Amino acid sequence: MSRSKHESMKIPFLKKDDYLTWRVKMLIFLEAIDNAYVDIINHGPSYPEKVVPMTTTIPELYIRKEKSELSDPENEVMLNDAKFRNILHNSLDDVMSNRMISCKTAKAIWDDLETQYLGTLAIKNNRRDVLIKEYEKFDVKPEETITDTYDRFLTLLNDLSLVGKEYDREDSNTKFLRALLEEGYTEASIIRHQYNLDQLSLDEVYRMLKTHYLEI
């Protein structure tokens, strides 16, 4: 008997204070299995309903269908949601999983995690503003290597992307190189003036810098 796709892949595990990294890994994991799971995050499952006709005393009602009343496509929708709930529960420790028991859909679990770790919309917007200011003032820290600076800047760009703020290649490359220039990294000036920064990825810029200083 063949194993299902998610049983043969390692489900990302949510570690304390590492929600943003888990979120990215989980989205990649879900896309690799079935984009239907990502659709559930965005729209949630549409639970099949049936109409209870109006009577003289009761208005027309819509109620959830019994399992025996579901069509094949409707069963598939319900099954996908059940599979997704299983994935999410297996990505959580026992304490967090127990907190999510009352969530009846995968989207409810996902939204609850978003609120717990990222907060309400107002908190998210505040975090976005803080990250933008951090980007605008980005510089090299004392005793920091090029690799340390690159890793910290890349993490900042990823965090900004998660709150809906992204910068184009030229802007982010220029910001990274300027920070290095202020600390006397002369190769940063060469790259800035000799290359089209909108054509290079941040990783390519970093590797050129790294190669130069390894040669030195």
N, C-alpha and C positions, 0 to 999 in steps of 0.2 A: 504494500500500500504506500503510495507516494505521500510525502509530507506537504502540508500547505506551505506557501511561500514564506509567510512570516514565522513559521516554526523552524525553518532552516536558516533564518537570519537572526542576528543578535539584536534584540529590541533595546534601543537606547534607554538607559536607566537614569531617572531624575535624581541628581545629587543635590544636597542642600546648598543653597546659594549659587547654583549653577543652572538656573532655569533657562536663561537665554541660549546657552550652548545646547542644552537638551532640546529646546524648541526647534532650533535649526536642524539638529540631527534627526529629530522625530519627523519633521516635514520631508526631509530627504528620504528617510526610511519609508514613509507612507507613499511617496511618489514612486519609489522603486517597486512597491507591491501593487498598488492600484490607485489611480487618481480619484476613484470614487470616494476614498477616505478623505482626501483633501476637499472634495465637494461637500462632504458632511460638515467639515469645519466651517466652511463658508456659508452653507445654507441649512445644514441639519437635515435629518430624514423627514420626509413628509409621511406621517403615519396615515395609513389608509382609513378612511371613515365611511360610514354609511348613514343614510338618511332615515330618521324615524318620522313617519308621516304625522302631520298635524291632526289632532283630534279636537273635539269640541271643548276640551278642558286643558289640553297641552299643546303648545306651539311646536312647530317643526324643529327637530333636533338633529344634530350631527354627533354621532358617537363613534368611537374606535371599533373597527371590525374585530370579530373574534378570529383567532388564528385559523380556524377551519374555513373561514370565509375568504381568506386571502387568495388572490390570483398568484400565478408564478412570478410575474414581475414584482408584485407587492411583497411576496416572500423574500425575494432577492434583496430588496431595499432593507427589510427588517434584519436579514442575515448579515448584510454588510455592516449595519450599525452594531449588531451584537459582536461581530469580529473586531470592530474598531474599539468597542468598550473593553474587550478582552486584552487587546494590545496595550491600551492605556493603563489598565489596572496592573498589568505585568511590568510596566515601566516605573511603577511607584513602590515605595516601601510599604510595609503593612499598615503603619499608622496613617499615611496619606491615603492609601487605598480604602481603608475603613471610612475615612471622611467622605469619600466619593460614592459610597454604597447607595445613598439616597438619590444620586443622579441617574435618571432612567434612560438617558441617551448619551452617546459619545460626545456630541456637541456640548451637552450640559457639563460633562466632565472637563472638556477642553476650556470652556468659558470660565468655569470655576477656577481652574488652575491659572488662567490668564489674570483673573481678578486678584487672586491670592498673591501672585508673584509680581505682576506688573501694576496692579492697582486699577482704580477707576480711570475713566477717560481723562479726568482732570489731572490725576497723578501721572498718567502717560504723557500728557502734554507738557507737564512740568519737567519730566525726565528728558523729553525731547529737547527742551530749551537748555537744560543743563549740559547735555551732550554736544549741542551745537556750540555753546560757549567754550567747552573743552576743546572742540575741534579748532575753533578760531584762535585759541591761545596755545595750541599744541607746541611744545618745545622738547628739547632733549634734556633728560634729567641728569644730574651729576653722577659720574661713574657708570653711566649707562653705555653699553655697547651698541653698535649699529643694529645687531640682531634684537636686542632688548627694545630699542626704539621702534623698529619695524613691527615686532609682535604687538607692542602696545598700541601703535597707530592702526594696525589691521583690526585689532579687537574693537577699537573705537569706531571704525568704519562699519563693522558688523553690527555693533550696538545701535548705531545711527540708522542703519537699514531696517532694523527690527521695529523702530518707532516711526518709520515712513520717511526718513530723510536720507537722500543719497546724493553724492557728489560725482561729477563726471571725472574721467581719468586725468584730464589736464589739471583740474582744480586740486584733486587729492595728491597727485604726484608733485605739483608745485608746493603744496603745503608741507609735504614730507621733506622735500629737498631744502626748502627755506629753513626748516628747523635744524637741519644738519649744517647748513651754511653758517648759521649763527654760532655753531660750535666749532667752526674752522675746518669742516670736511670739504676740502677743495675739489674733490672729485664730483661733489654734488653740483658745483657750478658748471663743470664741464658737461655733465649730463643735461643740465637744464638748458644750456645754450646750443648743444650740438644735436639734440634729438627732439623729435616731435612728441611732446609729452602726452598728447591725446591719442597717440598710437601705441604707447607702452602701458603694460599693466604695472601695478605697484610691485608685484613680485619680480618683474623683469628689471625694474629700477633698483630694487634691493639687491638682486643677484649681481648686477654690474658693480654696484658699490662694494659688495662683499668680495668680489673677485679682485677689485683694485686694491683693497686693503690687505687681502691675503698675499698678493704679490709683493706689497711693500714689506 
